[in-house]
Amino acid sequence: MSRVRLPVRRPWRLAAEATALLVAAVVAFPLYWMLLGAFRPAGEIESTEPRPWTASPTLDSFRRVFEQHEFGRYFVNSLVVAGSVVVASALIAFLAATAVTRFRFRFRTTLLIMFLVAQMVPVEALTIPLFFLMRDFGLLNTLGSLILPHIAFSLPFAVWMLRGFVRAVPESLEEAAYLDGASRARFLWRILLPLVLPGLVATSVFSFISAWNDFLFAKSFIISDTSQSTLPMALLVFYKPDEPDWGGVMAASTVMTVPVLVFFVLVQRRLVSGLGGAVKD
Amino acid sequence: MRRTTVAPPAKRSAPATGARRAPATTPSRRRGPRPRGGWTPWLYLAPALAVLGALLVYPVYQLGLISFLEYTQAQVSGGEPTRFRGLANYTDLFADDQFGQVLLATVGFAAACVLGTLAVGCALAVLLTRVRALPRLALLLAALGAWATPTITGSTVWLFLFDPDFGPVNRLLGLGDFSWTYGRYSAFLLVLLEVVWCSFPFVMITVYAGIRAVPGEVLEAAALDGASQWRIWRSVLAPMLRPILGIVTVQSVIWDFKVFTQIYVMTGGGGIAGQNLVLNVYAYQKAFASSQYSLGSAIGVVMLLLLLAVTLGYLRLLRRQGEEL
């Protein structure tokens, strides 16, 4: 990958850099305001003259959030749901992507089109039939009712994205592995899997976000057992349409956003190169 | 095949030379899949197909089924038998004025979101290639932050930013206690801004990665020939990036057409008197707020068909460009 280097004249480059920094500030501002709101004392939040700093940061809002009934439990539940979805959908999508890129078989193209079409399905509309399905399987009020649908909904996109990575691994490598006596399974797990890991990371980001963000399923399927609830539900407790507790909302939002941010920063490098790899074709 | 100038038109290359319809930009990549394998591919596909069959295909089938039945609270609790209504739910739906309005609003809103996201994402991707490491890192990190923000927290934070009493935006713009969520269009605009904010990073990073893969000499040659920035984008980058732009456009259409959380949270479930409803929220409200499961399902089916039309259009476009799946 060669770096694009255009002969850009100096004043233009400075203008471009100033614009980039300005845009970065604007884009980051909502997050800054969220953090600020989380650390502000209650009186300052409800001030009609908001200042972009705070003189007396406090943990009051966080205290309110963590003292909320079983908040830690919600946090763990969210992690369990997102973690299971990431691992399961990555493995399943890896196998499926391998099948559709490294083999030619009947219905291959049909399947690929179906993976694309499957992404169209409006998840929210399926809440109705999924509710009945979960009820029939006795999964209502369990984390399984959140994990299973999210695996299904993140799979089509994951397969679609992973294709590029699996295809990029040269055929000759596979042939060499077989000549050296490796079995198909050994090639799959010991050679192919590590090679497409950047792609898996990029797709994991998407499945992690969709599972972590979900509040519709949590709202619809976890109806009576609140110990199985997830973070978004805890956030909504503070958000009452007529009189929101903004300090609480901002603190809960911070708690909810930080794990995703950490995850993103960890995979950042692989994500950028990963998306590059996925779209090269 | 318009992506490169070196490749001869695909139709003209003689079959004797083994005319491949592979994109000429990647001549080294042979068409991968080999004919052998037998049952192995199906073995690899089995988990995915099982999960998708049970949790996607079957629910979609049920969604279609329910949309033809009379299915309300009475049927769910088993008080009354389900009754087949044929297309009656759909005729009810299309006779309803509100549905027409919501449909129109959804299409308009999604189109505005897609255009906004693509314009901002592409412009910033180009900008990223023009700056040195530090501003680039700043912009990338800010974008990753916006991307990482969970939809629900993004929605509440943006509401707080635009709050008529305590928000900084109204102070900054001197709008007094103007309520953004009161008017129909200002509410849609607010949601639009939030949607663009959280979805442009995907476009920006993907397109940026694509531009970096373009050989520098091509751009240098264009610049030496005196092409303007806009001209370089239009005549060199955009054609080379066409597959990528196709992917991000289709993904944006899919995502923005299905916006749910932002509308649901920011406008309080669809705005005053449902003025900010989009199809997805409308279906949910019909089904769960007023227990009209069959109407909600019918709306879901309409959405599915609309998105299907978009996908088919995209696939035809791919095929016309001679690309293989």
Interface residues (C-beta under 8 A of the other chain):
Chain A: M1 S2 R3 V4 R5 L6 P7 V8 W12 R13 A16 E17 T19 A20 L21 V23 A24 A25 V27 A28 F29 P30 L31 W33 M34 G37 I45 E46 S47 T48 E49 P50 P52 L91 I92 A93 L95 A96 T98 A99 V100 T101 R102 F103 R104 F105 R108 T109 L111 L112 I113 L116 V117 A118 Q119 M120 V121 P122 V123 E124 A125 L126 T127 I128 P129 L130 F132 L133 L148 P149 I151 A152 F153 L155 P156 V159 R167 E171 R184 I209 W212 N213 F215 L216 S220 P232 L235 L236 Y239 P241 P244 W246 V249 M250 A252 S253 M256 T257 V260 L261 F263 F264 V265 Q268 L271 V272 S273 L275 G276 V279 K280 D281
Chain B: P23 T26 R29 R30 G32 P33 R34 P35 R36 G37 T40 P41 W42 Y44 L45 P47 A48 L49 V51 L52 A54 L55 L56 Y58 P59 V60 Q62 L63 I66 L124 L127 L128 T129 R130 V131 R132 P135 R136 A138 L139 L140 L141 A142 A143 L144 G145 A146 W147 A148 T149 P150 T151 I152 T153 G154 T156 V157 W158 F160 L161 D163 D165 F166 G167 P168 R171 W197 I205 T206 Y208 A209 G210 I211 R212 A213 V214 P215 G216 L219 E220 A223 P243 I244 I247 I254 K258 F260 T261 V265 G268 L279 N280 V281 A283 Y284 A287 F288 Y293 G296 S297 I299 G300 V301 M303 L304 L307 L308 V310 T311 Y314 L315 E323 L325
